[in-house]
């Protein structure tokens, strides 16, 4: 079942295309894509197991209607930089994912965060979320002796925040382990007895060859009927 604690995902700032620029009247603007659609991400990997995830287009549509998100500096709820409810944060879906634009607060942490992004001092962006109970599905395969679980996200029930952060995606082993733990809370019981990916591919190729041979035999039998004896 889904966790009561929000899950969090990370993107390097260059991937999120996050940038900072000064606006009219000295405003500090931050904009970019904290959520990307259609990108297969590895959350965890070792010699025997791999956990992958992909977010499908439209997954954030329902959650964005609530307008609850805040922009936090380094995940710190005591350091809000902008928020949807007061109009300083905008967020909407586009072809790439979720695009956000923030008019950053003129606070110490707001200015520090803005300058850190502008100078490329911070190198990651994250977002916190909850999943809808029917907003995901799991698939399992086995390849080269490793079990691979892939979770496809189709609907968030809530997006909590976006946050520029100091550390990039999953370089911190504690963050990686926690991401794996929370994601796996939504995984149903799945058998380890799954076909090896290479074996499954060879079986599919063999099936296609057999079908082609059978088609040729059927055509040959049909032609025989027209022959003059």
N, C-alpha and C positions, 0 to 999 in steps of 0.2 A: 504494500500500500504506500501511497505517497507520504513523504516526510512532513512533519509539522515545521521543520526548519527549512528555510528557502535554500534551493540549490543555487550555485553560482558558477558562471562560465566566464572564461577569459579570452581576450584577443590581443595580440600585439597591436600597438597603436598604428603601425603602418598598414596592417591588414584591415583594421577598423576604419582606416583613412580619417583618423581624428586629427583635427587641426584647431589652432587658436588664432584669432585675429581681432584687432580692435575695430569697433563699430563707430557709429555716430555718437557724438557727445562723450567720447571716451569709454563707451561700453566695451566689455570684454566678452567676446563671443567664442564659444566652443561648439564644434559640430562634427558629426561623423556617424558611423554605423556601429553601435555596440552589439548588434545582433545581425548575423549574416545567415541567409537562407541557402540551402543546398550545398553546404560545405561539410564534408565528412571529417569529423575530428576524433582523434584518439585521446581518450581521457586517461587510459591506463594501459600498460603493456609490460608483460614479463615473458619468460621463456615458454610458459604454458597457457597464458590467458591474455586476451586483449579485449578492451571495452571501447566501443566506438559510439558516436552519436551524430545525428544529422537533424537539422531543424528545417521543416518543410515550409514553403511559401504559404502565407496566411496564418501561421501559427500564433502570431501575436495580435491578430485583428480584434478578437474579443477582449483581451486584457487591456489593450490600449484605450478602449472605450471608457474605462473607469477613470483614467487620467490621474492615477495615484502615484506615479513614479516621482522620485527625487533624484537629483544628481548629487552624489556625495564625494567628498575628497577622501580617497584611500579607505573606503568602506565605513568611515566614521560617521555615525548618525548625528553626532554633535557638531559636525562640520558640513552642513548642507550648502551646496553651491547654487542650486536652482531647483524649482519644483513645478510640476504641471499645474497644480491648483491655483497658483498665483500668477500664472502666465509667463514666468521666466524660463520655462522649459517646454519645448515643443517636441513631439515624437509622432511619427507616422510611418506606415509601411511604404516601401517602394520595391522596385524589382530586385534590389540587392538584399533587403532585409528590413530592419527598423532603423530609420534615420532620426537622429535627435539634434536639436539646436538649442543651446542654452545661453541666456544672458546672465553671466556669472555675477553672484553677489559681491559687493565691494567690501568684503570682509578680509581679514588677514589670510585665512585659508583659501578664500576665493581667489585673491590675487596671487597667492603662492602657487595654487593649483594651475591657474591660467598661465603663469610664467613658466612653470615646469613643463607644461605641454608645449608651449611655444618654443622653448629651448630644447625640446626632446630629452628632458631629464627623466621624466616618467616614461615607461615603455610598455604599458598594458592598459587595457580597458576591460571592465567586467560588468556583468549585470546579474541581479538576483531575481529568482522566479519561483513560482509554484506551477505545477502541472495540473490540468484538468484530469479527472479520474479516467476519462476516455480519450485523453489527449496524447497517447503514445502507443507504440507497439514494439515488440521485441522480436528479433530474428537471431538464430544461432547457426553457425557453420564451423567446420574444422578444416584448417589448412596448415600444411607442414607441421602437423602434430600440435598445433595451438588452437584452442577453442576461442572463437571470436563471437562475442555478443554485440549486436548493434541495436541501439534504441533510436527509433524514428519518432521525433516530436511533431505532433500535428496541431496541438492546441495548448497554450498557456492559460491557466485560470487567472494568474496575477503576475505582473511584473513589478517588482518592489523598487528597484533602484538601478541606476547606472553609476559607474564609478571609475575615474582614472586611478590607476594603482601603480605602485612602485615596482612590483615584481611581475614579469611576464608569465604567460600561461604555463602553469603546471611545472615550473622549475623547482618550486618548493614541494618537497615530498609530502609534507603534512597536508598541503592544499590538495595534492593529487590523491592522496589516500581518502581524504574527506569527500572529494568529488565522486570518487568511485563508490564509497559507502552509501552516500545519499542516492545516487543514481540506481544502485542495485536494490534499494528498498522497493522500487516499482517493478522489479523483474519477477515474473512468475517462476514456478518451478520448471526447470528445463533439463531434459536428458543430456548427459554427456555423450551419449551414443549417437553421434551425428556423422554423416558421411564426410570424409576428407574432401576438401575443396577440389584438389587435383583429381581424385578418384571420381568425384561427381562429374567433373568436366569431361573426363575420358568416357564415362558411361553415356553422357549426353551425345558426345561425338559418335560413339559406337551405335547408338540408337538412330542417329541421323543417317549413318551409312547403311544400316539395315533397311531403313525406310526407303532409301534411294534404290537399293538393290531390288527390293520387293516391287517398287514402282516399275523398274525396268522389266522385271519378269512378267508383271501384269500386262504391260504394253506389248511384250513379245507374244504372250498368249492371245491377245486380241488380234495381232497381225496374222497369226497362224490361221485364224478362222477364215481369212480372205484368200488364203493360198489355194491354188487349183491342184487337186490331187490327180 
